[in-house]
């Protein structure tokens, strides 16, 4: 199976992710910054396969939630 370039953003930055070569883009737009649940990020992480590439737009805010 070919590898896929996936992109994730909390806001609408699909254009930037497409320019980065992302074929599949996941967004959690419209959620409060205080919301810990990010359903699109969860789906994205579950769909990633070995060899895939994930490009994230400002993931630094989410790092603490997934650093465990």
Secondary structure, 3 states (H helix, E strand, C coil): CCCCEEEEECCCCHHHHHHCCCCEEEECCCCCCCCCCCHHHHHHHHHCCCCCEEEEECHHHCHHHHCC
